[in-house]
Amino acid sequence: MRSFPFASTAQGLHYAITIFQPSETIRLTTDFEDATLGGRLFEAAGAVNITNIVYAADGFATSADVQISSTVGGSIRPGLAARGLLDGLPITVEAFDPRHPESGTFDMVPGATIGSVAESTNGAIVLAVQGRLALMKSPMCQVYSSMCRARLGDSRCRVPISVDLVARGQAYVLKDNMKLQANGKWGASQAWVKKLEGGSYNDIVYECTTAGTSHATVAPTYPTVIGSTVTDGTAVFTARQAWLVAATGQALDFFNIQLDADPSVTPSILGNIIPQTGELTNTRIPIKAYDEGTRIVTLWQPFAPSNFPAATEFLIHPGCDRTMATCRDVFDNIKNMRAEPYAPNSDLVTGRA
């Protein structure tokens, strides 16, 4: 049985909310002023509230709703929820005593994730926070499918979309020997690295082609010509074309972005274009189409053209439709495909000769 860390005389408890995004962590509080808890600053964003708390038989919460009012320039921006950028993210809802923050916090819904998300036209967002019990309503193991169950670039897919900087004294393996996690590294970062050379990543990643450990203190100069190699400690790396590449451009209207030059990798449907400057920095925006003749990226959803003025910097990568053909022919990654494309479908199982 869990116990509250607060004194029996505590009054006016508030909540500290943490949303763990891939690119940043959002911390908000229902209090009227910012709160510092365990060295972490929680922003009093206003109009943040906890409602519809559901309790189990043991008296502890299993789910709740978090209500947030989005603000331009704030941690929760208008459109963030409507574009699906909060779906499925880990979240914590912790109660605390604002008069005695040193008492610590109490996790209201342990192991919580964000379930359904709703955003109204006036920017009001409701996040359905679901605890561990909600997982019992979903499949607890992998199910057969002809389409890949991994996401492009995740720790199961292992296509090197986004990889870590090369680390000192780090063991690296060949790409065919990657595991889900090894040597403190997840996915592709076990065999692939990136490195700044001349102030740029040069649209290059480096594949470990001789397994070993990078030098503990000395970082050699990495080549910027594709196919060239470098020895770092006992490991050897070979320069390869990156999938995630740099580009600049500007919005033509709500749905189209004109690139200034052809990127070194051609964007495609289901890929992402990711602004690196402005209010939408690091927001992954899905690509609907790309015209190589005009260098125009078409988006699925509208964005205000003012978000992407001239010379806006982007990162961009192609998409994956999760089919065997794309995995094999485009990404050369059939070994890591999480699907059963040759499993009989329902017609073959139930049909008769």
JOURVEN-V393826 format. One record per helix or strand of 3 or more residues. SS is the DSSP state (H for helix, E for strand). FROM is the first residue (numbers start at 1). TO is the last residue. Records with the same first field share a line. If there is no record, write none. Layout:
SS->FROM-TO  FROM-TO
This chain:
E->14-20  25-29  35-37  40-43  49-55  61-69  90-96  105-107  113-119  124-130  192-194  204-210  229-232  235-241  245-251  256-259  272-275  284-291  296-299  312-317
H->101-103  132-137  175-177  187-190  305-307  324-329  334-336  346-350
